[in-house]
Amino acid sequence: ELGKLAENINQMTRQLKQSIEDERNAERTKNELITSVSHDLRTPLTSILGYLDLIDSDQYRDEVELRYYVNIAYHKSQRLKKLIDDLFEFTRMSYGGMKAKPELIDLGELLEQLAEEYVPLFWDAGMEYRLSVPQKKVTVLADGDLIARVFENLISNGIRYSKTGKYVDLELVKDGVWAVVRVANYGDPIPQEDLPHLFKRFYRVEKSRSGETGGTGLGLAIAKSIIDLHQGKIMAYNETDRTIFEVRLPVSRTDTLASRG
């Protein structure tokens, strides 16, 4: 009996230690989040206040310069809004506030629609997309809006980080029980050491840390939360001449049965 009691006490001690450790980690993560947010919100805000101060104290030569200042303040405000929107979405997902509303989605059709919507952005960047989907439908049980959000994010990324490459490839294939979507760009490869960290919140590959490219550092973390919610997988890797973001979602049961028949 004493031995059992001792073992129980030891187990309770271990659990307590683990709880304290988890609590410390959660606290550290929360502090890191607050620091990152403060830094990322302060940057555009400082700029907005600076330009508005110039306008308020009439420090501009003519209306052209005034409009230039207003324009910068406006764009920085849009960036601030995007940051705040992403932050709200991320915290909502991280703390269990996001619920998926699953329906049967034809992935090929979804990719086609999204690619068409992005045509103006491709044109602006002097780029185009190449879409490759199988003739046979590939369906998944998923929340259409959330999954669209993931692919929108990956397509935007592809455009933003590969101005040097002329194409973004969108590929859909079926691999056993998985529907696999690859969004590939031909920009500079992502350094190998960065690849495992890309989906962590606020992680940015160093060269784009300034945020000049327009990313908030939350897009990929949100994408990962959505894919996790769907019991899927998301990863990034480099091929010889392109960088690939790959999403795997379980194919719907009806799709699996159809392919057996």
Phi, psi and chi 1 to 4 in degrees:
 res  aa     phi    psi   chi1   chi2   chi3   chi4
   1 GLU       -  -43.7  -78.8  -58.1  -51.8      -
   2 LEU   -61.5  -41.1  -85.1  174.8      -      -
   3 GLY   -60.2  -41.7      -      -      -      -
   4 LYS   -66.0  -41.1 -160.9  168.1 -176.3 -170.0
   5 LEU   -61.0  -45.6 -177.6   64.4      -      -
   6 ALA   -60.2  -42.1      -      -      -      -
   7 GLU   -64.1  -41.4  178.4   49.2   41.0      -
   8 ASN   -62.2  -42.5  -76.2  -12.3      -      -
   9 ILE   -63.6  -43.9  -70.4  169.4      -      -
  10 ASN   -59.4  -42.5  -76.9  -20.1      -      -
  11 GLN   -64.5  -42.7 -164.6  178.5  -15.4      -
  12 MET   -62.6  -40.2  -79.1  167.1   67.7      -
  13 THR   -62.0  -45.0  -49.9      -      -      -
  14 ARG   -60.7  -45.2  -79.9 -163.4  -62.0  -86.2
  15 GLN   -63.0  -39.7  -77.1  171.0  -16.8      -
  16 LEU   -64.0  -45.6 -173.2   61.2      -      -
  17 LYS   -57.9  -44.9  -88.2 -175.0 -179.8  164.7
  18 GLN   -62.1  -43.2 -171.7   57.6   49.3      -
  19 SER   -61.3  -43.2  -61.8      -      -      -
  20 ILE   -63.5  -42.8  -68.1  166.7      -      -
  21 GLU   -62.2  -44.8 -171.7   56.8   34.0      -
  22 ASP   -60.8  -42.8  -70.5  -11.3      -      -
  23 GLU   -61.7  -43.3 -168.8   58.0   42.1      -
  24 ARG   -61.5  -44.9  -83.4 -167.5 -169.0  132.1
  25 ASN   -62.4  -42.4  -74.8  -21.2      -      -
  26 ALA   -61.8  -41.6      -      -      -      -
  27 GLU   -63.8  -43.4 -167.7   59.8   33.2      -
  28 ARG   -62.9  -45.3 -163.4  179.1  -52.6  121.1
  29 THR   -60.6  -42.3  -53.4      -      -      -
  30 LYS   -63.4  -42.2 -163.8  165.6   70.0 -179.5
  31 ASN   -64.5  -40.8  -71.0  -21.0      -      -
  32 GLU   -62.5  -41.4  -78.3  169.5   11.3      -
  33 LEU   -60.6  -47.7 -177.5   68.9      -      -
  34 ILE   -62.0  -43.1  -69.2  165.4      -      -
  35 THR   -61.5  -47.6  -50.7      -      -      -
  36 SER   -61.3  -45.5  -62.7      -      -      -
  37 VAL   -61.5  -47.4  171.8      -      -      -
  38 SER   -56.9  -44.6  -51.3      -      -      -
  39 HIS   -63.4  -48.1  172.8  -87.0      -      -
  40 ASP   -70.7  -28.7  -81.2   12.7      -      -
  41 LEU   -80.9  -33.9  -65.1  179.5      -      -
  42 ARG   -67.3  -37.3 -168.4 -176.8  -65.5  136.8
  43 THR   -57.1  -57.9  -48.1      -      -      -
  44 PRO   -67.1  -32.6   11.4  -17.4      -      -
  45 LEU   -64.0  -42.4 -169.4   57.2      -      -
  46 THR   -58.6  -43.0  -54.0      -      -      -
  47 SER   -64.1  -46.3 -168.0      -      -      -
  48 ILE   -58.4  -49.0  -68.3  163.6      -      -
  49 LEU   -61.8  -38.9  -70.6  170.9      -      -
  50 GLY   -60.3  -49.1      -      -      -      -
  51 TYR   -69.6  -38.9  -77.3  105.4      -      -
  52 LEU   -65.9  -32.8  -69.8  178.9      -      -
  53 ASP   -64.8  -43.2 -176.4   42.5      -      -
  54 LEU   -59.8  -41.8  -71.2  174.3      -      -
  55 ILE   -67.8  -45.7  -66.8  164.6      -      -
  56 ASP   -62.3  -34.4 -168.8   48.0      -      -
  57 SER   -97.5   20.9   53.8      -      -      -
  58 ASP    54.2   35.7  -59.7  -40.4      -      -
  59 GLN   -93.9   61.4  -69.0 -176.1   54.4      -
  60 TYR  -143.4  149.9   50.6   88.5      -      -
  61 ARG   -75.2  -43.9  -77.4 -166.3  -58.5  -87.7
  62 ASP  -153.4 -176.3   49.9   25.9      -      -
  63 GLU   -65.5  -31.8 -164.2 -174.1  -29.7      -
  64 VAL   -60.2  -47.6  174.8      -      -      -
  65 GLU   -67.3  -37.4 -167.3  161.8   52.6      -
  66 LEU   -60.0  -47.6  167.4   64.7      -      -
  67 ARG   -63.3  -35.2  -71.1 -170.7   69.9   81.4
  68 TYR   -61.7  -46.4  175.2   65.8      -      -
  69 TYR   -63.3  -43.2  -70.3  167.8      -      -
  70 VAL   -61.5  -42.3  169.9      -      -      -
  71 ASN   -60.8  -44.8 -168.2  -99.0      -      -
  72 ILE   -62.4  -46.6  -67.1  175.6      -      -
  73 ALA   -59.9  -38.9      -      -      -      -
  74 TYR   -64.6  -47.3  174.6   63.0      -      -
  75 HIS   -64.6  -38.9  -76.7  -62.0      -      -
  76 LYS   -66.0  -35.2  -63.7  -78.7 -179.3 -172.0
  77 SER   -65.9  -39.2  -57.0      -      -      -
  78 GLN   -62.1  -40.5  -76.3 -178.6  -46.8      -
  79 ARG   -63.3  -41.1  167.6  149.4  179.3   76.3
  80 LEU   -61.9  -42.7 -160.9   55.1      -      -
  81 LYS   -63.3  -42.7 -177.7 -178.2 -176.7  -52.8
  82 LYS   -61.7  -42.2  176.5  154.5  175.7   47.5
  83 LEU   -58.4  -47.1 -103.7  168.9      -      -
  84 ILE   -66.5  -42.5  -68.8  164.3      -      -
  85 ASP   -59.6  -47.1  -71.5  -12.6      -      -
  86 ASP   -61.5  -39.5  -82.8    1.1      -      -
  87 LEU   -64.5  -45.1 -172.7   63.3      -      -
  88 PHE   -59.6  -45.8  -91.5  118.0      -      -
  89 GLU   -63.4  -43.2 -171.3  164.7   -2.6      -
  90 PHE   -63.4  -45.9  179.2   73.5      -      -
  91 THR   -66.5  -36.2   45.2      -      -      -
  92 ARG   -62.6  -41.0 -161.1  172.8   75.6 -165.7
  93 MET   -72.2  -40.6  -61.1 -163.4   85.8      -
  94 SER   -65.5  -30.3  -60.6      -      -      -
  95 TYR  -108.7   31.4  -58.3  108.6      -      -
  96 GLY    76.5   14.1      -      -      -      -
  97 GLY   -86.2   -5.1      -      -      -      -
  98 MET   -99.8  122.8 -178.2   60.4   76.4      -
  99 LYS  -116.8  132.6  -60.0  -78.2  179.6  -80.5
 100 ALA   -84.3  144.3      -      -      -      -
 101 LYS  -112.9   90.9  -60.4 -178.5 -166.0   75.1
 102 PRO   -72.1  142.3   -0.5   12.3      -      -
 103 GLU  -148.3  166.8   52.7 -175.0  -26.8      -
 104 LEU   -76.2  124.0  -79.6  175.9      -      -
 105 ILE  -116.9  130.6  -52.7  -77.2      -      -
 106 ASP   -87.1  104.7  176.9  -20.2      -      -
 107 LEU   -63.3  -38.1  -86.8 -174.9      -      -
 108 GLY   -60.6  -44.6      -      -      -      -
 109 GLU   -64.5  -43.1 -158.6  177.9  -75.5      -
 110 LEU   -60.4  -46.1  177.8   67.4      -      -
 111 LEU   -62.2  -39.6  -78.0  175.9      -      -
 112 GLU   -62.1  -45.9 -143.1  164.7  -65.9      -
 113 GLN   -60.8  -48.1  -79.0  172.2    0.7      -
 114 LEU   -62.3  -43.9  -69.8  175.8      -      -
 115 ALA   -59.2  -42.9      -      -      -      -
 116 GLU   -61.5  -42.1  -83.1  -56.3  -51.1      -
 117 GLU   -61.8  -29.2  -77.2  169.3   25.9      -
 118 TYR   -89.8    0.3  -88.1   82.9      -      -
 119 VAL   -51.0  -47.6  163.6      -      -      -
 120 PRO   -58.2  -37.9  -22.3   31.7      -      -
 121 LEU   -68.6  -38.4  -88.5   86.2      -      -
 122 PHE   -61.7  -45.0  -79.2  113.8      -      -
 123 TRP   -60.2  -47.8  -79.0   -5.1      -      -
 124 ASP   -54.7  -37.0  -77.9   -8.0      -      -
 125 ALA   -87.8    0.6      -      -      -      -
 126 GLY    67.9   34.5      -      -      -      -
 127 MET  -126.9  172.2  -62.8  170.2   74.2      -
 128 GLU  -145.1  165.4   53.4 -173.6  -70.1      -
 129 TYR  -106.1  155.6   70.9   84.5      -      -
 130 ARG  -124.7  119.2  -64.0 -172.5  -68.5 -159.2
 131 LEU  -106.1  133.0 -179.7   69.2      -      -
 132 SER  -133.5  110.4  157.1      -      -      -
 133 VAL  -128.6  147.8  -62.0      -      -      -
 134 PRO   -69.4  156.6   17.4  -20.7      -      -
 135 GLN   -66.1  -36.6  -80.7 -166.6  -52.5      -
 136 LYS   -78.2  132.8 -153.0  168.9 -177.0 -175.1
 137 LYS   -55.8  142.0 -100.0 -167.7 -156.3 -178.0
 138 VAL  -119.9  113.7 -179.9      -      -      -
 139 THR  -112.7  145.8   51.9      -      -      -
 140 VAL  -130.8  154.7  -65.8      -      -      -
 141 LEU   -94.0  107.0 -167.0   60.9      -      -
 142 ALA  -156.8  167.8      -      -      -      -
 143 ASP   -84.9  110.7 -176.1  -48.2      -      -
 144 GLY   -55.2  -44.5      -      -      -      -
 145 ASP   -63.7  -42.8  -68.6  -20.5      -      -
 146 LEU   -68.7  -43.1  -69.8 -178.9      -      -
 147 ILE   -65.8  -38.6  -67.8  -60.3      -      -
 148 ALA   -60.3  -39.2      -      -      -      -
 149 ARG   -59.7  -40.2  175.9   76.9 -153.0 -100.2
 150 VAL   -62.0  -50.6  171.3      -      -      -
 151 PHE   -68.9  -35.5  -64.3  137.7      -      -
 152 GLU   -58.2  -43.0  -78.5  167.9   -1.9      -
 153 ASN   -62.3  -44.0 -161.7  -64.8      -      -
 154 LEU   -70.2  -36.4  -63.0 -179.7      -      -
 155 ILE   -67.5  -44.9  -66.6  168.9      -      -
 156 SER   -57.6  -45.0  -55.1      -      -      -
 157 ASN   -57.0  -45.9 -103.4   13.1      -      -
 158 GLY   -58.6  -40.7      -      -      -      -
 159 ILE   -71.4  -44.1  -64.8  171.8      -      -
 160 ARG   -65.4  -40.1 -167.8 -176.5  -61.2  136.2
 161 TYR  -101.6    8.3  -65.7  115.4      -      -
 162 SER  -136.8   45.7   68.8      -      -      -
 163 LYS   -56.0  -28.7  -67.4  -75.5  160.3   69.8
 164 THR   -72.2  -32.4   47.3      -      -      -
 165 GLY   -84.7  145.6      -      -      -      -
 166 LYS   -91.2  -10.6  -71.7  -68.6  162.0 -136.5
 167 TYR  -129.0  154.0  -61.1  100.3      -      -
 168 VAL  -121.7  124.1  168.5      -      -      -
 169 ASP   -93.8  132.9  -65.4  -22.1      -      -
 170 LEU  -117.8  115.6  -55.5  169.8      -      -
 171 GLU  -126.7  137.1  -60.6  163.8   -3.6      -
 172 LEU  -124.0  127.8  168.6   64.4      -      -
 173 VAL  -137.3  161.6  -66.6      -      -      -
 174 LYS  -108.9  131.1 -164.0  167.3  157.0 -160.1
 175 ASP  -129.3   90.2  178.9   11.6      -      -
 176 GLY    63.3 -119.8      -      -      -      -
 177 VAL   -88.5    3.4  -65.0      -      -      -
 178 TRP  -107.8  139.8  -63.7  105.3      -      -
 179 ALA   -95.3  124.2      -      -      -      -
 180 VAL  -114.5  121.1 -176.1      -      -      -
 181 VAL  -112.3  129.3  176.1      -      -      -
 182 ARG  -117.8  131.2  -62.1 -171.2 -175.3  101.3
 183 VAL  -115.6  113.1  179.6      -      -      -
 184 ALA  -119.0  142.3      -      -      -      -
 185 ASN  -128.9  163.2   69.2   68.5      -      -
 186 TYR  -110.2   28.6  -66.8   80.1      -      -
 187 GLY   -79.5 -168.1      -      -      -      -
 188 ASP   -62.0  139.6  -63.9  -28.4      -      -
 189 PRO   -64.0  150.3   16.1  -23.8      -      -
 190 ILE   -79.2  129.9  -66.2  168.6      -      -
 191 PRO   -52.1  137.8  -24.0   31.7      -      -
 192 GLN   -51.5  -40.1 -157.8   61.8   30.2      -
 193 GLU   -70.6  -18.6   65.4  -85.7   12.3      -
 194 ASP   -84.0  -27.5  -73.3  -46.6      -      -
 195 LEU   -50.3  -47.5  -72.5  170.7      -      -
 196 PRO   -67.9  -17.0  -10.7   24.0      -      -
 197 HIS  -101.5   -4.4  -53.9  -70.2      -      -
 198 LEU   -55.9  -31.4  -74.9  179.1      -      -
 199 PHE   -94.1    9.3  -59.4   97.2      -      -
 200 LYS   -85.1  148.2  -67.6  177.8 -177.8  169.6
 201 ARG   -62.3  140.6   57.4 -172.2  157.9 -153.0
 202 PHE    63.6    9.2  -64.4  110.2      -      -
 203 TYR   -81.6  127.8 -171.4   85.3      -      -
 204 ARG  -130.6  142.1  -66.5 -153.3 -163.7  101.1
 205 VAL   -61.8  131.2  177.4      -      -      -
 206 GLU   -45.5  -43.1 -154.2   48.9   51.1      -
 207 LYS   -63.2  -21.2   63.2  178.4  179.9 -136.7
 208 SER  -107.1   17.3   62.6      -      -      -
 209 ARG   -59.7  -28.5  179.8   67.2 -165.6  118.5
 210 SER   -63.9  -17.8   64.6      -      -      -
 211 GLY    79.9    3.8      -      -      -      -
 212 GLU   -60.6  -27.8  -75.2  -51.1  -56.9      -
 213 THR   -78.2   -5.6   43.0      -      -      -
 214 GLY    96.2   -5.6      -      -      -      -
 215 GLY   -77.3  150.5      -      -      -      -
 216 THR   -97.7   -7.6   60.3      -      -      -
 217 GLY    78.6    7.3      -      -      -      -
 218 LEU  -116.2  -18.7  -84.5  170.6      -      -
 219 GLY   -53.3  -48.7      -      -      -      -
 220 LEU   -72.1  -30.4  -70.1  175.5      -      -
 221 ALA   -67.6  -39.4      -      -      -      -
 222 ILE   -65.2  -44.1  -69.1  169.5      -      -
 223 ALA   -57.2  -43.6      -      -      -      -
 224 LYS   -64.1  -42.6 -176.1  172.0  179.0   -3.0
 225 SER   -59.2  -41.0  -58.7      -      -      -
 226 ILE   -66.7  -44.2  -67.7  171.1      -      -
 227 ILE   -66.7  -39.0  -63.3  -57.8      -      -
 228 ASP   -59.2  -41.3  -73.2  -10.3      -      -
 229 LEU   -59.9  -28.7 -165.2   65.5      -      -
 230 HIS   -97.6   14.4  -73.2   83.4      -      -
 231 GLN    55.0   37.1  -80.0   80.8   49.0      -
 232 GLY  -108.9 -168.6      -      -      -      -
 233 LYS  -135.1  146.7  -58.9  171.7 -175.3  177.9
 234 ILE  -136.4  137.4 -173.2  165.3      -      -
 235 MET  -152.6  167.6   66.2 -164.4   85.4      -
 236 ALA  -133.9  143.1      -      -      -      -
 237 TYR  -155.5  160.7   52.4   91.4      -      -
 238 ASN  -100.9  137.9  -66.7  -48.2      -      -
 239 GLU  -105.4 -177.3  -85.3 -175.0   -9.7      -
 240 THR   -49.4  -50.9  -36.9      -      -      -
 241 ASP  -121.4    6.4   56.9  -13.2      -      -
 242 ARG  -148.2  158.7   55.8 -176.7 -159.0  162.0
 243 THR  -106.0  131.3  -61.0      -      -      -
 244 ILE  -116.6  132.3  -65.9 -179.1      -      -
 245 PHE  -106.3  122.1  -76.2   84.4      -      -
 246 GLU  -117.4  131.7 -178.2  177.1  -70.0      -
 247 VAL  -117.1  131.1  169.7      -      -      -
 248 ARG  -117.3  126.4  -72.8  177.8  169.0 -103.5
 249 LEU  -125.0  143.1  -67.3  163.5      -      -
 250 PRO   -64.8  131.3  -13.9   25.9      -      -
 251 VAL   -69.1  152.4  -69.3      -      -      -
 252 SER   -69.1  156.7   70.8      -      -      -
 253 ARG   -60.4  -39.9 -168.6  167.6  150.7   65.2
 254 THR   -61.4  -38.9   51.0      -      -      -
 255 ASP   -64.3  -43.1 -161.0  -74.9      -      -
 256 THR   -63.2  -43.2  -42.6      -      -      -
 257 LEU   -65.8  -41.9  -68.7  171.6      -      -
 258 ALA   -60.4  -41.1      -      -      -      -
 259 SER   -71.0  -25.8   63.7      -      -      -
 260 ARG   -74.1  -36.8  -78.3 -154.8 -164.2  106.7
 261 GLY   -72.9      -      -      -      -      -
